[in-house]
Structures are given as C-alpha cells and as structure tokens.
Amino acid sequence: MPRSSLKALVVLLLLLGVYLWFRRVWLVMKARHDAVEVAARQRQTAEESAEPSPEAFAAVLARSENIYAQAVEKYEQTLHQPLYHLPAVIMGFRSVKDERV
C-alpha cells in the first residue's frame, strides 16, 4: 500500500473517530438536557397547581423539586466528565442555571 494511501486512511479513520465521539456525546447530552427540561416543566406545573390541601401540595412540590434536582445533577455530572466536556461545550451545551436560586 503506498504511503499516501496509508496517510489518507489514517486521516479518514481519525475523522470517523471524532465524528462518532461527538455523536455519542450529542446523544447523551441531549437525553440529559431533555430530562432536565421535562423535570423543570413538571416542577413548574406542580408550583402552579392548586391542590385541595397544603400538605398534598407540599408533597407534590417536594417530589417535583427532588426529580428536578436529580436531573440537573446527572446533567452536570455528565457535562463535566473529561470525555464529554469538550465536545459538549463545542456543541452548545452549558451548565443549567436555576432561575429560582
């Protein structure tokens, strides 16, 4: 095999590897981000709903807050993993900022 063909093959494999790396990061980060958005909507719905009793409202709100916190924690952990961080930032994923804090 000529040397130039070998170099072209190496470059092609490298590009394919980078593409697959970024694709994997995109799929994982998108799933985590979607989970955060769903949890945020659920939390907002719980805050806006009028339950008949304050205890029931507090329980629903506490569960929604807990689900949201877990989703954000998982997203942030994934975002800051060394293998995911650079491609995720390049593709536009950022830390989730809680507007309520």
C-alpha positions as CSV (number, residue, x, y, z in Angstrom):
1,M,0.0,0.0,0.0
2,P,1.5,3.4,-1.0
3,R,2.4,5.7,1.9
4,S,-0.1,8.4,0.7
5,S,-2.9,5.9,0.8
6,L,-2.0,4.9,4.3
7,K,-2.0,8.5,5.5
8,A,-5.4,9.1,3.8
9,L,-6.7,6.0,5.6
10,V,-5.4,7.2,9.0
11,V,-6.9,10.6,8.5
12,L,-10.2,9.1,7.4
13,L,-10.3,6.8,10.5
14,L,-9.3,9.8,12.7
15,L,-12.2,11.9,11.3
16,L,-14.6,9.0,11.7
17,G,-13.5,8.5,15.3
18,V,-14.0,12.2,16.1
19,Y,-17.4,12.1,14.4
20,L,-18.5,9.1,16.4
21,W,-17.2,10.6,19.6
22,F,-19.2,13.9,19.0
23,R,-22.3,11.9,18.0
24,R,-22.2,9.9,21.2
25,V,-21.7,13.0,23.3
26,W,-24.6,14.7,21.5
27,L,-26.9,11.8,22.1
28,V,-26.1,11.5,25.8
29,M,-26.1,15.2,26.5
30,K,-29.4,15.7,24.6
31,A,-31.1,13.0,26.6
32,R,-29.8,14.5,29.8
33,H,-30.9,18.0,28.8
34,D,-34.4,16.8,27.8
35,A,-34.7,15.1,31.2
36,V,-33.9,18.5,32.9
37,E,-36.4,20.3,30.7
38,V,-39.2,17.7,31.5
39,A,-38.4,17.9,35.2
40,A,-38.5,21.7,35.1
41,R,-41.9,21.7,33.4
42,Q,-43.1,19.2,36.0
43,R,-41.8,21.4,38.8
44,Q,-43.5,24.5,37.3
45,T,-46.8,22.6,36.9
46,A,-46.6,21.5,40.5
47,E,-46.0,25.0,41.6
48,E,-48.9,26.4,39.6
49,S,-51.4,23.6,40.5
50,A,-53.8,24.3,43.3
51,E,-54.1,21.2,45.5
52,P,-57.0,21.0,47.9
53,S,-54.8,20.7,50.9
54,P,-51.5,22.4,51.7
55,E,-50.0,19.0,52.7
56,A,-50.8,17.4,49.3
57,F,-49.4,20.5,47.5
58,A,-46.2,20.4,49.6
59,A,-45.7,16.7,48.9
60,V,-46.2,17.1,45.1
61,L,-43.9,20.1,45.0
62,A,-41.2,18.3,47.1
63,R,-41.3,15.3,44.7
64,S,-41.1,17.6,41.7
65,E,-38.2,19.5,43.2
66,N,-36.4,16.3,44.0
67,I,-36.8,14.9,40.5
68,Y,-35.6,18.3,39.0
69,A,-32.5,18.3,41.3
70,Q,-31.6,14.7,40.3
71,A,-32.0,15.5,36.6
72,V,-29.8,18.6,36.9
73,E,-27.2,16.8,39.0
74,K,-27.0,14.0,36.4
75,Y,-26.7,16.5,33.5
76,E,-24.0,18.5,35.3
77,Q,-22.0,15.3,36.1
78,T,-22.1,14.2,32.5
79,L,-21.2,17.7,31.2
80,H,-18.1,17.8,33.4
81,Q,-16.8,14.4,32.6
82,P,-13.5,14.8,30.7
83,L,-14.6,12.7,27.8
84,Y,-17.8,14.7,27.3
85,H,-16.8,18.2,28.3
86,L,-15.0,19.5,25.2
87,P,-17.5,18.2,22.6
88,A,-20.5,19.2,24.7
89,V,-19.2,22.8,25.0
90,I,-18.4,22.9,21.3
91,M,-21.9,21.8,20.5
92,G,-23.5,24.4,22.8
93,F,-24.3,22.5,26.0
94,R,-23.9,24.7,29.1
95,S,-24.4,24.4,32.8
96,V,-28.0,24.6,33.9
97,K,-28.7,27.7,35.9
98,D,-31.6,27.5,38.3
99,E,-33.6,30.8,37.8
100,R,-35.1,30.4,41.3
101,V,-31.8,30.5,43.2
